[in-house]
């Protein structure tokens, strides 16, 4: 993730948590990179679970005066969220975060990960998955068994260790940037990058939205053997 699009967090006490880029030494060692990515993953997991904690207990959500209006909006949102049907979702490094936090957070009922990256995943997650939750892992073609077997094969034990009905599916013709919020932010350029006319892109985005909604409601639109 050297494209400088990763997260930058400012905590309530003003401390900044920056996404750390690899040093020249870390670029030469897969093990050193893995350790750094795992540290970043742990930070993201803390943030994910903190959000759920705040939704479950709005009174624990304290903000600075300048964010008081946001706090009011947040409190009004809390009553509309059913935390008993918690689904974590993410893309790429976010997909790894979703899988790992689902493993850790017993409140999670499901995980929907797009092109999840296995490098930062702890060994325990890779070996045991999430026994209490259903996982649906969706790969683009370059992240599938033919193009990147090392990443794909590492996902299989995660599925085996997770709740019955979990599975992996690879979608031919899609690339890594086809997923997640990427097309939403580059709507115009996506017309050409995805090879879709505006009407086709709208249909594609509607399909993505419907898929996420179906997964979050426990509806599995793909055959389990896919």
Order of alpha helices (4+ residues) and beta strands (2+ residues): beta-beta-alpha-alpha-alpha-beta-alpha-beta-alpha-beta-alpha-beta-alpha-alpha-alpha
